[in-house]
Amino acid sequence: MIVYLVRHGIAEDWAASGRDRDRRLTERGRKRIQQCGVGLKRLGVKLDVMLTSPFPRAAETASIIADTLNCTERLQTAEVLQSGGGGDKYVRQLLHDRTGEIMLVGHEPEMSLMAADLAGNGTRIVFKKGTVCRIDLLDANAHGEIVWLLAPKILTALGKS
């Protein structure tokens, strides 16, 4: 099993509604995530399933990446991945009985906590907006290995080249 953890792209500071959960990606955020998606495609990422937070900034991030990787039919919403939804506590359940390449799109601090849990180290890993982390697991209950952690600048460069 290969797990990719993705923090949403650059989002607006405030939503018109005033609610954090309603914040959307900025134009710059959409462009950078598109470039990140191209970078992931060049790295040979082929997803079997993609789970995303329902919050617009994460759902938009997931949709852009899914379009770029030609896997929109594999995109699903997972309420537990919403900011404050406890995804870091339920990540093993999300992965249970799954195989192949799985991408989870969500928020901080949950992404950092998931990476630390799945990799088996107690160190917090910082996810800048648009960061993607690949973790290889033998199964959903085992500690894995961080294969790579790519900042958006690297993925953007891959997407442009």
DSSP file (Angstrom, degrees, kcal/mol; ACC not computed):
  #  RESIDUE AA STRUCTURE BP1 BP2  ACC     N-H-->O    O-->H-N    N-H-->O    O-->H-N    TCO  KAPPA ALPHA  PHI   PSI    X-CA   Y-CA   Z-CA
    1    1 A M              0   0    0      0, 0.0   136,-3.0     0, 0.0     2,-0.5   0.000 360.0 360.0 360.0 136.0    0.0    0.0    0.0
    2    2 A I  E     -aB 101 136A   0     98,-2.8   100,-3.2   134,-0.2     2,-0.5  -0.980 360.0-163.0-117.5 128.9    1.2    3.5   -0.9
    3    3 A V  E     -aB 102 135A   0    132,-3.6   132,-3.6    -2,-0.5     2,-0.5  -0.949   4.0-165.2-115.9 130.0   -0.3    6.4    1.0
    4    4 A Y  E     -aB 103 134A   0     98,-3.1   100,-3.0    -2,-0.5     2,-0.5  -0.965   5.9-160.5-111.1 125.9   -0.1   10.0   -0.2
    5    5 A L  E     -aB 104 133A   0    128,-2.7   128,-2.4    -2,-0.5     2,-0.5  -0.925  11.7-174.5-106.5 128.5   -1.0   12.8    2.2
    6    6 A V  E     -aB 105 132A   0     98,-2.8   100,-2.6    -2,-0.5     2,-0.4  -0.982  16.8-150.0-128.6 126.5   -1.8   16.1    0.7
    7    7 A R  E     -a  106   0A   0    124,-1.8   123,-0.9    -2,-0.5   100,-0.2  -0.765  40.3 -98.1 -87.5 141.2   -2.5   19.4    2.5
    8    8 A H        -     0   0    0     98,-2.2   122,-1.1    -2,-0.4   123,-0.2  -0.031  43.4-103.1 -53.4 160.9   -4.9   21.6    0.6
    9    9 A G        -     0   0    0     48,-0.6   121,-0.2   120,-0.2     2,-0.2  -0.023  59.9 -49.2 -77.0-174.9   -3.5   24.5   -1.6
   10   10 A I        -     0   0    0    119,-0.2    16,-2.2    19,-0.1     2,-0.3  -0.385  66.2-167.2 -62.6 125.7   -3.4   28.2   -0.8
   11   11 A A  B     -F   25   0B   0     14,-0.3    14,-0.3    -2,-0.2    12,-0.1  -0.754  27.6 -87.6-116.8 160.8   -6.8   29.3    0.3
   12   12 A E        -     0   0    0     12,-2.9     3,-0.1    -2,-0.3    -1,-0.1  -0.293  34.0-126.8 -61.7 151.2   -8.5   32.7    0.8
   13   13 A D  S    S+     0   0    0      1,-0.2     2,-0.4    10,-0.1    -1,-0.1   0.856  91.0  18.8 -69.0 -35.4   -8.0   34.2    4.2
   14   14 A W  S    S-     0   0    0      8,-0.1     2,-0.2    10,-0.0    -1,-0.2  -0.997  71.7-136.4-139.0 140.3  -11.7   34.7    4.8
   15   15 A A    >   -     0   0    0     -2,-0.4     3,-1.6     4,-0.1     8,-0.1  -0.649  29.5-116.3 -88.9 153.9  -14.8   33.2    3.3
   16   16 A A  T 3  S+     0   0    0      1,-0.3    -1,-0.1    -2,-0.2     7,-0.0   0.829 118.6  55.2 -56.8 -32.6  -17.7   35.5    2.4
   17   17 A S  T 3  S-     0   0    0      2,-0.2    -1,-0.3     1,-0.1     3,-0.1   0.674 110.0-125.1 -74.4 -16.9  -19.8   33.6    5.0
   18   18 A G  S <  S+     0   0    0     -3,-1.6     2,-0.5     1,-0.3    -2,-0.1   0.390  72.1 124.2  84.8  -4.0  -17.2   34.3    7.7
   19   19 A R    >   -     0   0    0      1,-0.1     3,-1.5    -5,-0.0    -1,-0.3  -0.787  60.6-143.9 -95.8 131.1  -16.9   30.5    8.4
   20   20 A D  G >  S+     0   0    0     -2,-0.5     3,-1.8     1,-0.3    -1,-0.1   0.878  99.3  62.8 -55.7 -40.5  -13.4   28.9    8.1
   21   21 A R  G 3  S+     0   0    0      1,-0.3    -1,-0.3    34,-0.1    36,-0.2   0.697  98.5  57.1 -62.0 -19.2  -15.0   25.8    6.7
   22   22 A D  G <  S+     0   0    0     -3,-1.5    -1,-0.3    33,-0.1    -6,-0.2   0.446  75.2 125.8 -93.6  -1.4  -16.2   27.7    3.6
   23   23 A R    <   -     0   0    0     -3,-1.8    34,-1.1    -4,-0.3     2,-0.2  -0.306  43.8-158.8 -61.9 140.8  -12.8   29.0    2.5
   24   24 A R        -     0   0    0     32,-0.2   -12,-2.9   -10,-0.1    33,-0.2  -0.696  26.0 -85.0-115.2 166.9  -11.9   28.3   -1.1
   25   25 A L  B     -F   11   0B   0    -14,-0.3   -14,-0.3    -2,-0.2     2,-0.1  -0.421  42.3-126.2 -67.4 146.8   -8.6   28.1   -3.0
   26   26 A T     >  -     0   0    0    -16,-2.2     4,-2.6    -2,-0.1     5,-0.2  -0.388  29.7-102.5 -80.8 170.5   -7.3   31.3   -4.4
   27   27 A E  H  > S+     0   0    0      1,-0.2     4,-2.4     2,-0.2     5,-0.2   0.917 127.5  49.7 -59.9 -42.7   -6.5   31.6   -8.1
   28   28 A R  H  > S+     0   0    0      1,-0.2     4,-2.5     2,-0.2    -1,-0.2   0.900 109.7  51.8 -61.4 -41.3   -2.8   31.2   -7.2
   29   29 A G  H  > S+     0   0    0    -19,-0.2     4,-2.2     2,-0.2    -2,-0.2   0.910 109.9  48.2 -62.5 -43.4   -3.7   28.2   -5.0
   30   30 A R  H  X S+     0   0    0     -4,-2.6     4,-2.3     2,-0.2    -2,-0.2   0.918 112.3  49.4 -62.6 -43.6   -5.5   26.5   -7.9
   31   31 A K  H  X S+     0   0    0     -4,-2.4     4,-2.1     1,-0.2    -2,-0.2   0.921 112.1  47.2 -63.4 -44.6   -2.6   27.2  -10.3
   32   32 A R  H  X S+     0   0    0     -4,-2.5     4,-2.5     1,-0.2    -1,-0.2   0.891 111.6  50.1 -66.4 -39.2    0.0   25.8   -8.0
   33   33 A I  H  X S+     0   0    0     -4,-2.2     4,-2.7     2,-0.2    -1,-0.2   0.885 108.2  53.9 -67.5 -36.6   -2.1   22.7   -7.2
   34   34 A Q  H  X S+     0   0    0     -4,-2.3     4,-1.9     2,-0.2    -2,-0.2   0.935 111.0  45.8 -59.0 -45.6   -2.5   22.1  -11.0
   35   35 A Q  H  X S+     0   0    0     -4,-2.1     4,-2.3     1,-0.2    -2,-0.2   0.886 111.0  52.5 -65.1 -38.9    1.3   22.3  -11.4
   36   36 A C  H  X S+     0   0    0     -4,-2.5     4,-2.6     1,-0.2    -1,-0.2   0.908 107.1  53.5 -61.5 -41.5    1.7   19.9   -8.4
   37   37 A G  H  X S+     0   0    0     -4,-2.7     4,-2.3     2,-0.2    -2,-0.2   0.900 107.8  49.5 -60.2 -42.0   -0.7   17.5  -10.1
   38   38 A V  H  X S+     0   0    0     -4,-1.9     4,-2.3     2,-0.2    -1,-0.2   0.906 110.2  51.8 -63.4 -41.3    1.4   17.5  -13.2
   39   39 A G  H  X S+     0   0    0     -4,-2.3     4,-1.3   116,-0.2    -2,-0.2   0.912 109.3  49.4 -60.5 -43.0    4.5   16.9  -11.0
   40   40 A L  H  <>S+     0   0    0     -4,-2.6     5,-2.2     1,-0.2     4,-0.3   0.890 109.3  52.3 -63.6 -39.2    2.7   13.9   -9.4
   41   41 A K  H ><5S+     0   0    0     -4,-2.3     3,-1.5     1,-0.2    -1,-0.2   0.911 107.8  51.2 -62.8 -41.7    1.8   12.6  -12.8
   42   42 A R  H 3<5S+     0   0    0     -4,-2.3    -1,-0.2     1,-0.3    -2,-0.2   0.769 104.6  57.9 -67.0 -25.2    5.4   12.8  -13.9
   43   43 A L  T 3<5S-     0   0    0     -4,-1.3    -1,-0.3    -5,-0.2    -2,-0.2   0.501 121.0-110.6 -81.3  -3.5    6.4   10.9  -10.8
   44   44 A G  T < 5 +     0   0    0     -3,-1.5     2,-0.3    -4,-0.3    -3,-0.2   0.692  54.2 169.5  85.4  19.5    4.1    8.1  -11.9
   45   45 A V      < +     0   0    0     -5,-2.2     2,-0.4     1,-0.0    -1,-0.2  -0.512   5.9 176.6 -68.2 126.3    1.4    8.4   -9.3
   46   46 A K        -     0   0    0     -2,-0.3    55,-0.3    56,-0.0     2,-0.2  -0.927  17.6-148.4-133.6 106.5   -1.6    6.3  -10.2
   47   47 A L        -     0   0    0     -2,-0.4    55,-0.2    22,-0.2     3,-0.1  -0.513  23.7-173.0 -86.4 141.0   -4.3    6.3   -7.6
   48   48 A D  S    S+     0   0    0     53,-3.2     2,-0.3     1,-0.4    54,-0.2   0.726  83.3   2.6 -91.9 -31.5   -6.7    3.5   -6.7
   49   49 A V  E     -c  102   0A   0     52,-1.5    54,-2.0     2,-0.0     2,-0.4  -0.988  59.6-159.9-154.0 148.6   -8.7    5.8   -4.4
   50   50 A M  E     -cd 103  75A   0     24,-2.4    26,-3.1    -2,-0.3     2,-0.4  -0.988   9.9-168.4-132.9 122.6   -8.6    9.4   -3.3
   51   51 A L  E     -cd 104  76A   0     52,-3.2    54,-2.6    -2,-0.4     2,-0.3  -0.926  11.5-176.5-113.4 134.8  -10.3   10.6   -0.1
   52   52 A T  E     -cd 105  77A   0     24,-2.2    26,-3.0    -2,-0.4    29,-0.2  -0.943  31.2-106.5-133.4 152.3  -10.9   14.2    0.7
   53   53 A S        -     0   0    0     52,-1.9    26,-0.2    -2,-0.3     9,-0.1  -0.397  32.3-127.6 -60.7 148.3  -12.2   16.5    3.3
   54   54 A P  S    S+     0   0    0      0, 0.0    -1,-0.1     0, 0.0    25,-0.1   0.628  76.1 112.4 -77.4 -11.9  -15.5   18.0    2.4
   55   55 A F  S >> S-     0   0    0      1,-0.1     4,-2.8    24,-0.1     3,-0.9  -0.380  78.9-120.3 -62.2 137.9  -14.3   21.6    3.1
   56   56 A P  H 3> S+     0   0    0      0, 0.0     4,-3.0     0, 0.0     5,-0.3   0.834 108.5  55.2 -52.3 -41.5  -14.1   23.5   -0.3
   57   57 A R  H 3> S+     0   0    0    -34,-1.1     4,-1.3   -36,-0.2   -48,-0.6   0.873 116.1  38.0 -64.9 -34.7  -10.4   24.2   -0.2
   58   58 A A  H <> S+     0   0    0     -3,-0.9     4,-2.9     2,-0.2     5,-0.2   0.896 116.1  51.4 -78.9 -42.8   -9.5   20.5    0.3
   59   59 A A  H  X S+     0   0    0     -4,-2.8     4,-2.4     1,-0.2    -2,-0.2   0.886 111.3  48.6 -62.2 -38.8  -12.2   19.3   -2.1
   60   60 A E  H  X S+     0   0    0     -4,-3.0     4,-2.4    -5,-0.3    -1,-0.2   0.912 110.9  50.6 -65.9 -42.2  -11.0   21.7   -4.8
   61   61 A T  H  X S+     0   0    0     -4,-1.3     4,-2.2    -5,-0.3    -2,-0.2   0.944 112.8  46.2 -58.5 -49.2   -7.4   20.6   -4.3
   62   62 A A  H  X S+     0   0    0     -4,-2.9     4,-3.0     1,-0.2    -2,-0.2   0.903 111.6  51.6 -61.8 -42.8   -8.5   16.9   -4.6
   63   63 A S  H  X S+     0   0    0     -4,-2.4     4,-2.6     2,-0.2    -1,-0.2   0.908 109.6  48.8 -62.8 -43.3  -10.6   17.6   -7.7
   64   64 A I  H  X S+     0   0    0     -4,-2.4     4,-2.1     2,-0.2    -1,-0.2   0.928 114.9  44.7 -63.2 -45.7   -7.7   19.4   -9.5
   65   65 A I  H  X S+     0   0    0     -4,-2.2     4,-2.4    -5,-0.2    -2,-0.2   0.920 112.8  51.7 -65.3 -42.9   -5.3   16.6   -8.7
   66   66 A A  H  <>S+     0   0    0     -4,-3.0     5,-2.7     1,-0.2     4,-0.4   0.908 109.9  49.6 -61.0 -42.6   -7.9   14.0   -9.7
   67   67 A D  H ><5S+     0   0    0     -4,-2.6     3,-1.0     1,-0.2    -1,-0.2   0.930 112.3  47.8 -60.0 -45.4   -8.5   15.7  -13.0
   68   68 A T  H 3<5S+     0   0    0     -4,-2.1    -2,-0.2     1,-0.2    -1,-0.2   0.862 115.8  43.6 -65.8 -36.5   -4.7   15.9  -13.7
   69   69 A L  T 3<5S-     0   0    0     -4,-2.4    -1,-0.2    -5,-0.1    -2,-0.2   0.376 109.8-122.9 -90.3   4.4   -4.2   12.2  -12.8
   70   70 A N  T < 5S+     0   0    0     -3,-1.0    -3,-0.2    -4,-0.4    -4,-0.1   0.912  80.4 112.7  55.9  47.1   -7.3   11.1  -14.8
   71   71 A C    > < +     0   0    0     -5,-2.7     3,-2.1    -6,-0.1     4,-0.2  -0.033  18.6 131.8-137.2  34.3   -8.9    9.5  -11.7
   72   72 A T  G >  S+     0   0    0     -6,-0.4     3,-1.4     1,-0.3    -5,-0.1   0.799  71.9  62.8 -60.4 -27.8  -12.0   11.7  -10.9
   73   73 A E  G 3  S+     0   0    0      1,-0.3    -1,-0.3    -7,-0.1    -2,-0.1   0.629  99.8  55.1 -72.2 -11.3  -14.1    8.5  -10.7
   74   74 A R  G <  S+     0   0    0     -3,-2.1   -24,-2.4    -8,-0.1     2,-0.4   0.354  82.7 111.9 -99.9   4.3  -12.0    7.4   -7.7
   75   75 A L  E <   +d   50   0A   0     -3,-1.4     2,-0.3    -4,-0.2   -24,-0.2  -0.675  41.3 171.9 -86.7 127.6  -12.5   10.6   -5.7
   76   76 A Q  E     -d   51   0A   0    -26,-3.1   -24,-2.2    -2,-0.4     2,-0.4  -0.961  30.3-122.2-133.9 150.4  -14.6   10.2   -2.5
   77   77 A T  E     -d   52   0A   0     -2,-0.3     2,-0.5   -26,-0.2   -24,-0.2  -0.756  20.5-168.2 -91.1 138.4  -15.4   12.5    0.4
   78   78 A A    >   -     0   0    0    -26,-3.0     3,-2.3    -2,-0.4     4,-0.2  -0.938  10.9-157.9-128.3 107.1  -14.5   11.4    3.9
   79   79 A E  G >  S+     0   0    0     -2,-0.5     3,-2.0     1,-0.3     8,-0.1   0.815  90.4  66.1 -53.2 -34.8  -16.1   13.6    6.6
   80   80 A V  G 3  S+     0   0    0      1,-0.3     7,-0.8     6,-0.1    -1,-0.3   0.692  92.0  63.7 -65.3 -17.4  -13.4   12.5    9.1
   81   81 A L  G <  S+     0   0    0     -3,-2.3    26,-0.4   -29,-0.2   -28,-0.3   0.507  77.1 112.1 -85.0  -4.3  -10.8   14.4    7.0
   82   82 A Q  S X  S-     0   0    0     -3,-2.0     3,-2.9    -4,-0.2     5,-0.4  -0.315  89.6 -79.6 -65.0 154.7  -12.4   17.7    7.6
   83   83 A S  T 3  S+     0   0    0      1,-0.3    -1,-0.1     2,-0.1    -2,-0.1  -0.341 122.5  10.2 -56.1 126.2  -10.4   20.2    9.7
   84   84 A G  T 3  S+     0   0    0     -3,-0.1    -1,-0.3    -2,-0.1    -2,-0.1   0.548  95.1 120.2  78.9   7.5  -10.9   19.1   13.4
   85   85 A G  S <  S-     0   0    0     -3,-2.9    -2,-0.1    -5,-0.1    -3,-0.1   0.497  83.4-113.9 -84.7  -3.8  -12.6   15.9   12.2
   86   86 A G    >>  +     0   0    0     -4,-0.2     3,-1.6    -5,-0.1     4,-1.3   0.693  62.6 150.5  82.7  18.3  -10.1   13.6   13.9
   87   87 A G  H 3> S+     0   0    0     -7,-0.8     4,-0.7    -5,-0.4     7,-0.2   0.829  70.4  59.9 -53.1 -33.8   -8.7   12.2   10.7
   88   88 A D  H 34 S+     0   0    0      1,-0.2    -1,-0.3     2,-0.2     4,-0.2   0.816 107.3  45.8 -65.2 -29.2   -5.4   11.7   12.5
   89   89 A K  H <4 S+     0   0    0     -3,-1.6    -1,-0.2     1,-0.2    -2,-0.2   0.726 120.9  38.3 -83.0 -22.6   -7.1    9.4   15.0
   90   90 A Y  H  X S+     0   0    0     -4,-1.3     4,-2.3    -3,-0.2     3,-0.3   0.256  79.5 108.5-112.3  10.4   -9.0    7.5   12.4
   91   91 A V  H  X S+     0   0    0     -4,-0.7     4,-1.7     1,-0.2     5,-0.2   0.877  79.7  52.6 -59.8 -38.3   -6.4    7.2    9.6
   92   92 A R  H  > S+     0   0    0      1,-0.2     4,-1.1     2,-0.2    -1,-0.2   0.886 109.6  49.3 -65.2 -37.3   -5.8    3.5   10.2
   93   93 A Q  H  4 S+     0   0    0     -3,-0.3     3,-0.2     1,-0.2    -2,-0.2   0.888 108.2  54.0 -67.2 -38.3   -9.6    2.9    9.9
   94   94 A L  H  < S+     0   0    0     -4,-2.3    -1,-0.2     1,-0.2    -2,-0.2   0.860 114.8  41.2 -60.9 -35.1   -9.7    4.9    6.7
   95   95 A L  H >< S+     0   0    0     -4,-1.7     3,-2.1    -5,-0.2    -1,-0.2   0.623  86.3 121.9 -89.0 -14.6   -7.0    2.7    5.3
   96   96 A H  T 3< S+     0   0    0     -4,-1.1     3,-0.1     1,-0.3    -3,-0.0  -0.223  85.0   3.5 -56.0 134.3   -8.3   -0.6    6.6
   97   97 A D  T 3  S+     0   0    0      1,-0.2     2,-0.3     0, 0.0    -1,-0.3   0.622 104.1 121.6  64.1  16.4   -9.0   -3.2    3.9
   98   98 A R    <   -     0   0    0     -3,-2.1     2,-0.3     2,-0.1    -1,-0.2  -0.780  37.8-177.4-104.4 154.6   -7.6   -0.9    1.2
   99   99 A T        +     0   0    0     -2,-0.3     2,-0.2    -3,-0.1   -51,-0.1  -0.864  42.2  31.6-137.7 173.2   -4.8   -1.7   -1.1
  100  100 A G  S    S-     0   0    0     -2,-0.3   -98,-2.8   -52,-0.1     2,-0.5  -0.483 106.0 -16.4  82.7-147.9   -2.8    0.0   -3.9
  101  101 A E  E     -a    2   0A   0    -55,-0.3   -53,-3.2  -100,-0.2   -52,-1.5  -0.873  64.5-177.4-104.5 123.0   -2.2    3.7   -4.0
  102  102 A I  E     -ac   3  49A   0   -100,-3.2   -98,-3.1    -2,-0.5     2,-0.5  -0.958  10.4-160.6-124.7 133.9   -4.4    5.9   -1.7
  103  103 A M  E     -ac   4  50A   0    -54,-2.0   -52,-3.2    -2,-0.4     2,-0.5  -0.962   1.5-165.7-117.0 132.3   -4.4    9.7   -1.5
  104  104 A L  E     -ac   5  51A   0   -100,-3.0   -98,-2.8    -2,-0.5     2,-0.5  -0.972   5.8-164.5-114.5 126.8   -5.8   11.6    1.5
  105  105 A V  E     +ac   6  52A   0    -54,-2.6   -52,-1.9    -2,-0.5   -98,-0.2  -0.950  34.3 109.6-115.5 123.6   -6.4   15.3    1.1
  106  106 A G  E     -a    7   0A   0   -100,-2.6   -98,-2.2    -2,-0.5     2,-0.2  -0.588  51.8 -66.8-159.0-141.0   -7.0   17.4    4.2
  107  107 A H     >  -     0   0    0    -26,-0.4     4,-2.3  -100,-0.2     5,-0.1  -0.724  48.6 -61.9-132.2 168.0   -5.8   20.0    6.7
  108  108 A E  T  4 S+     0   0    0      1,-0.3    18,-0.0     2,-0.2   -24,-0.0  -0.746 106.6  22.7 -90.7 148.3   -3.2   20.8    9.3
  109  109 A P  T  > S+     0   0    0      0, 0.0     4,-2.2     0, 0.0    -1,-0.3  -0.992 120.3  59.8 -87.9   1.3   -2.4   19.7   11.9
  110  110 A E  H  > S+     0   0    0      1,-0.2     4,-2.8     2,-0.2    -2,-0.2   0.868 101.4  54.6 -59.5 -39.4   -4.0   16.4   11.0
  111  111 A M  H  X S+     0   0    0     -4,-2.3     4,-2.5     1,-0.2    -1,-0.2   0.928 110.2  46.4 -61.5 -44.8   -1.8   15.8    7.9
  112  112 A S  H  > S+     0   0    0      1,-0.2     4,-2.3     2,-0.2    13,-0.4   0.915 113.8  48.5 -62.2 -42.9    1.4   16.2   10.0
  113  113 A L  H  X S+     0   0    0     -4,-2.2     4,-2.3     2,-0.2    -2,-0.2   0.882 111.0  50.3 -66.9 -38.3    0.0   13.9   12.7
  114  114 A M  H  X S+     0   0    0     -4,-2.8     4,-3.2    -5,-0.2     5,-0.3   0.932 110.3  50.1 -63.8 -45.4   -1.1   11.3   10.2
  115  115 A A  H  X S+     0   0    0     -4,-2.5     4,-2.3     1,-0.2     6,-0.3   0.926 112.1  47.3 -59.5 -45.4    2.4   11.3    8.6
  116  116 A A  H  X>S+     0   0    0     -4,-2.3     5,-1.2     2,-0.2     4,-1.0   0.907 115.1  46.2 -63.5 -41.5    4.1   10.9   12.0
  117  117 A D  H  <5S+     0   0    0     -4,-2.3     3,-0.4     2,-0.2    -2,-0.2   0.945 115.2  44.5 -66.4 -48.4    1.7    8.1   13.0
  118  118 A L  H  <5S+     0   0    0     -4,-3.2    26,-4.8     1,-0.2    -2,-0.2   0.853 114.9  48.1 -67.8 -34.2    2.0    6.2    9.7
  119  119 A A  H  <5S-     0   0    0     -4,-2.3    -1,-0.2    -5,-0.3    -2,-0.2   0.665 108.6-126.1 -81.3 -15.6    5.7    6.5    9.5
  120  120 A G  T  <5 +     0   0    0     -4,-1.0     2,-0.3    -3,-0.4    -3,-0.2   0.622  69.2 116.1  84.6  12.2    6.1    5.4   13.1
  121  121 A N      < -     0   0    0     -5,-1.2    -1,-0.3    -6,-0.3    -2,-0.2  -0.843  64.0-136.6-111.5 156.9    8.1    8.3   14.4
  122  122 A G        +     0   0    0     -2,-0.3     2,-0.3    -3,-0.1    -6,-0.1   0.363  68.1 113.9 -89.8   6.4    6.9   10.7   17.1
  123  123 A T        -     0   0    0     -7,-0.2     2,-0.3     1,-0.1    -2,-0.2  -0.587  69.3-122.0 -83.7 137.6    8.2   13.7   15.2
  124  124 A R        -     0   0    0     -2,-0.3     2,-0.5    -8,-0.1   -11,-0.1  -0.615  23.2-150.9 -75.5 133.5    5.8   16.3   13.9
  125  125 A I        -     0   0    0    -13,-0.4     2,-0.4    -2,-0.3   -10,-0.1  -0.928  12.8-132.3-108.4 127.9    6.2   16.8   10.1
  126  126 A V        -     0   0    0     -2,-0.5     2,-0.6   -14,-0.1   -18,-0.0  -0.667  16.0-161.3 -87.1 129.3    5.3   20.2    8.8
  127  127 A F        -     0   0    0     -2,-0.4     2,-0.1     4,-0.1   -15,-0.1  -0.931   3.8-158.1-109.7 109.7    3.1   20.4    5.7
  128  128 A K    >   -     0   0    0     -2,-0.6     3,-2.4     1,-0.1  -121,-0.3  -0.452  49.1 -72.7 -73.6 161.5    3.1   23.7    3.8
  129  129 A K  T 3  S+     0   0    0      1,-0.3  -120,-0.2    -2,-0.1  -119,-0.2  -0.369 125.7  18.3 -58.8 127.0    0.0   24.3    1.7
  130  130 A G  T 3  S+     0   0    0   -122,-1.1    -1,-0.3  -123,-0.9  -121,-0.1   0.435  89.0 147.3  90.0   0.8    0.2   21.9   -1.3
  131  131 A T    <   -     0   0    0     -3,-2.4  -124,-1.8  -123,-0.2     2,-0.4  -0.421  31.1-158.7 -68.0 143.2    2.8   19.6    0.3
  132  132 A V  E     -BE   6 150A   0     18,-2.2    18,-3.1  -126,-0.2     2,-0.4  -0.993   5.8-168.0-126.8 133.3    2.5   15.9   -0.7
  133  133 A C  E     -BE   5 149A   0   -128,-2.4  -128,-2.7    -2,-0.4     2,-0.5  -0.977   7.8-153.8-122.3 131.1    4.0   13.1    1.4
  134  134 A R  E     +BE   4 148A   0     14,-3.2    13,-2.3    -2,-0.4    14,-1.2  -0.916  14.9 179.6-105.3 127.3    4.3    9.5    0.2
  135  135 A I  E     -BE   3 146A   0   -132,-3.6  -132,-3.6    -2,-0.5     2,-0.5  -0.995  16.4-148.7-126.9 126.5    4.3    6.7    2.8
  136  136 A D  E     -BE   2 145A   0      9,-2.3     9,-1.9    -2,-0.4     2,-0.4  -0.835  19.3-175.7 -96.3 129.2    4.6    3.0    1.9
  137  137 A L        -     0   0    0   -136,-3.0     7,-0.1    -2,-0.5     3,-0.1  -0.938  31.1-147.8-122.7 144.5    2.8    0.6    4.3
  138  138 A L  S    S-     0   0    0     -2,-0.4     2,-0.3     5,-0.3    -1,-0.1   0.891  88.4 -20.8 -72.2 -41.1    2.7   -3.2    4.4
  139  139 A D  S >  S-     0   0    0      4,-0.1     3,-1.5    -3,-0.1    -1,-0.3  -0.947  77.4 -88.1-157.4 174.0   -0.8   -2.9    5.7
  140  140 A A  T 3  S+     0   0    0     -2,-0.3   -44,-0.1     1,-0.3   -45,-0.1   0.666 123.2  49.5 -65.2 -17.2   -3.1   -0.4    7.5
  141  141 A N  T 3  S+     0   0    0    -46,-0.1    -1,-0.3     2,-0.1     2,-0.2   0.503  96.2  86.2 -99.6  -5.3   -1.9   -1.5   10.9
  142  142 A A  S <  S-     0   0    0     -3,-1.5     2,-0.3     1,-0.1   -22,-0.1  -0.581  82.0-110.2 -95.1 156.3    1.9   -1.4   10.3
  143  143 A H        -     0   0    0     -2,-0.2    -5,-0.3   -24,-0.1   -24,-0.2  -0.630  42.9-155.8 -77.1 144.8    4.3    1.5   10.6
  144  144 A G        -     0   0    0    -26,-4.8     2,-0.4    -2,-0.3    -7,-0.2  -0.299  13.0-103.2-111.0-165.7    5.4    2.6    7.2
  145  145 A E  E     -E  136   0A   0     -9,-1.9    -9,-2.3    -2,-0.1     2,-0.7  -0.988  23.5-127.7-126.5 128.8    8.3    4.4    5.6
  146  146 A I  E     +E  135   0A   0     -2,-0.4   -11,-0.2   -11,-0.2     3,-0.1  -0.679  27.9 179.5 -74.6 115.2    8.3    8.0    4.3
  147  147 A V  E     -     0   0A   0    -13,-2.3     2,-0.3    -2,-0.7    -1,-0.2   0.875  64.5 -12.1 -85.9 -43.0    9.5    7.6    0.8
  148  148 A W  E     -E  134   0A   0    -14,-1.2   -14,-3.2    -3,-0.1     2,-0.4  -0.986  46.2-161.5-156.9 155.3    9.3   11.3   -0.1
  149  149 A L  E     -E  133   0A   0     -2,-0.3     2,-0.5   -16,-0.2   -16,-0.2  -0.953  23.1-167.5-134.8 110.2    7.9   14.6    1.2
  150  150 A L  E     -E  132   0A   0    -18,-3.1   -18,-2.2    -2,-0.4    -2,-0.0  -0.891  12.6-141.7-112.8 125.2    7.7   17.2   -1.5
  151  151 A A    >>  -     0   0    0     -2,-0.5     4,-1.9   -20,-0.2     3,-0.9  -0.404  32.6-107.3 -73.2 156.7    7.1   20.9   -0.9
  152  152 A P  H 3> S+     0   0    0      0, 0.0     4,-3.0     0, 0.0     5,-0.2   0.811 117.4  62.5 -58.7 -30.7    4.9   22.7   -3.4
  153  153 A K  H 3> S+     0   0    0      2,-0.2     4,-2.0     1,-0.2     5,-0.1   0.893 106.2  45.4 -62.2 -38.0    7.8   24.5   -5.0
  154  154 A I  H <> S+     0   0    0     -3,-0.9     4,-2.3     2,-0.2    -1,-0.2   0.934 115.1  46.0 -70.4 -46.3    9.4   21.2   -6.0
  155  155 A L  H  X S+     0   0    0     -4,-1.9     4,-2.4     1,-0.2  -116,-0.2   0.885 111.9  52.4 -63.7 -38.1    6.1   19.8   -7.4
  156  156 A T  H  X S+     0   0    0     -4,-3.0     4,-1.8    -5,-0.2    -1,-0.2   0.920 108.7  50.1 -62.7 -43.7    5.5   23.1   -9.2
  157  157 A A  H  X S+     0   0    0     -4,-2.0     4,-1.9    -5,-0.2    -2,-0.2   0.907 111.1  49.0 -61.8 -41.1    8.9   22.9  -10.8
  158  158 A L  H  < S+     0   0    0     -4,-2.3    -1,-0.2     1,-0.2    -2,-0.2   0.892 110.7  51.7 -62.8 -39.2    8.2   19.3  -11.9
  159  159 A G  H  < S+     0   0    0     -4,-2.4    -1,-0.2     1,-0.2    -2,-0.2   0.789 112.6  45.0 -68.7 -28.1    4.8   20.5  -13.3
  160  160 A K  H  <        0   0    0     -4,-1.8    -1,-0.2     1,-0.2    -2,-0.2   0.791 360.0 360.0 -85.1 -30.1    6.5   23.3  -15.3
  161  161 A S     <        0   0    0     -4,-1.9    -1,-0.2    -5,-0.2    -2,-0.1   0.509 360.0 360.0 -72.0 360.0    9.4   21.4  -16.8
